[in-house]
Amino acid sequence: MTASSREGPAIRVAALVMVVAGFALVGCAPRGGAGAEYGTALYGAVSAEAATGRFLDAARLRDYAAMARLFGTDDGPAERRWGRAETEQRMFVLASLLEPRAWELRPNPVAGAGGASRWMVDLTGRRNGAVGVPFIIVSDGNRWFVERIGTEGLGAP
């Protein structure tokens, strides 16, 4: 058998694997116009700390879609209530207010009403310098969401 005759089956197998992988990815794609099905790991976070940290990282990167997937109530993601476009517009405003360069969570969360927890974030922002910003984090029983941010001391954009 020559080298070229051995390459033919290998190339065909590699192409078949790529096609099968492509179909598998299509099967995992979000359905419907509103994005991924709610309840997947695409929404919320596994902990209050993770929700806060991922939200601030997304705000720093101006990734409004990622911010929107982490923003919600104990009923689930805000996109279900406001839709994707409006939620991302609201995230634009929050990112403009926060403009985080660096942040640090204060270690002791304060329990709030209805299972919510209040976290203080020491935020160093482009607009406001170093400030303490309260975050209210809630769970829908499965995932954690940023519900409210105390933006009072951040000023208007």
BELRANOR-V140221 format. One record per residue. SS is DSSP state (2 for helix, 1 for strand, 0 for the rest). OMEGA is omega in radians with two decimals (999 if undefined). Layout:
ss->SS omega->OMEGA
ss->SS omega->OMEGA
This chain:
ss->0 omega->-3.13
ss->0 omega->3.14
ss->2 omega->-3.09
ss->2 omega->3.12
ss->2 omega->3.06
ss->2 omega->3.14
ss->2 omega->-3.11
ss->2 omega->3.12
ss->2 omega->3.14
ss->2 omega->3.12
ss->2 omega->3.13
ss->2 omega->3.12
ss->2 omega->3.12
ss->2 omega->3.13
ss->2 omega->3.12
ss->2 omega->3.12
ss->2 omega->3.14
ss->2 omega->3.13
ss->2 omega->3.14
ss->2 omega->3.11
ss->2 omega->3.11
ss->2 omega->3.10
ss->2 omega->3.11
ss->2 omega->3.12
ss->2 omega->3.10
ss->2 omega->3.11
ss->2 omega->3.14
ss->2 omega->-3.07
ss->0 omega->3.09
ss->0 omega->3.13
ss->0 omega->3.07
ss->0 omega->-3.08
ss->0 omega->-3.05
ss->0 omega->3.12
ss->0 omega->-3.06
ss->0 omega->3.08
ss->0 omega->3.09
ss->0 omega->3.13
ss->0 omega->3.10
ss->0 omega->3.14
ss->0 omega->3.11
ss->0 omega->-3.13
ss->0 omega->3.08
ss->0 omega->-3.13
ss->1 omega->-3.07
ss->0 omega->3.14
ss->0 omega->3.09
ss->2 omega->3.13
ss->2 omega->-3.14
ss->2 omega->3.13
ss->2 omega->-3.13
ss->2 omega->-3.11
ss->2 omega->3.14
ss->2 omega->3.12
ss->2 omega->-3.14
ss->2 omega->3.07
ss->2 omega->3.12
ss->2 omega->3.11
ss->2 omega->3.12
ss->2 omega->-3.13
ss->2 omega->-3.07
ss->0 omega->3.10
ss->0 omega->-3.02
ss->2 omega->3.12
ss->2 omega->3.11
ss->2 omega->3.09
ss->2 omega->-3.10
ss->2 omega->3.14
ss->2 omega->-3.13
ss->2 omega->-3.09
ss->1 omega->-3.14
ss->1 omega->-3.12
ss->1 omega->3.08
ss->0 omega->3.02
ss->0 omega->3.13
ss->1 omega->-3.04
ss->1 omega->-3.14
ss->0 omega->3.14
ss->2 omega->3.13
ss->2 omega->-3.11
ss->2 omega->-3.01
ss->2 omega->-3.04
ss->0 omega->-3.05
ss->2 omega->-3.05
ss->2 omega->-3.12
ss->2 omega->3.14
ss->2 omega->3.13
ss->2 omega->3.06
ss->2 omega->3.10
ss->2 omega->3.12
ss->2 omega->3.05
ss->2 omega->3.14
ss->2 omega->3.14
ss->2 omega->3.13
ss->2 omega->3.12
ss->2 omega->3.10
ss->2 omega->-3.07
ss->2 omega->-3.05
ss->0 omega->-3.04
ss->1 omega->2.96
ss->1 omega->3.12
ss->1 omega->3.13
ss->1 omega->3.09
ss->1 omega->3.09
ss->1 omega->3.00
ss->0 omega->-2.92
ss->0 omega->-3.01
ss->0 omega->3.08
ss->0 omega->3.10
ss->1 omega->3.13
ss->1 omega->3.13
ss->0 omega->3.14
ss->2 omega->3.03
ss->2 omega->3.11
ss->2 omega->3.10
ss->0 omega->3.04
ss->1 omega->-3.12
ss->1 omega->3.13
ss->1 omega->3.02
ss->1 omega->3.12
ss->1 omega->2.99
ss->1 omega->-2.99
ss->1 omega->2.98
ss->1 omega->-3.07
ss->1 omega->3.12
ss->0 omega->-3.05
ss->0 omega->-2.93
ss->0 omega->-3.08
ss->1 omega->-3.12
ss->1 omega->3.14
ss->1 omega->2.99
ss->1 omega->-3.09
ss->1 omega->3.10
ss->1 omega->3.05
ss->1 omega->3.03
ss->1 omega->-3.09
ss->1 omega->-3.12
ss->1 omega->3.09
ss->1 omega->3.04
ss->0 omega->-3.10
ss->0 omega->-3.11
ss->0 omega->-3.08
ss->0 omega->-3.12
ss->1 omega->-3.10
ss->1 omega->2.95
ss->1 omega->-3.11
ss->1 omega->-3.10
ss->1 omega->3.07
ss->1 omega->3.10
ss->0 omega->-3.05
ss->0 omega->-3.04
ss->2 omega->-3.10
ss->2 omega->-3.07
ss->2 omega->-3.14
ss->0 omega->3.14
ss->0 omega->-3.14
ss->0 omega->999
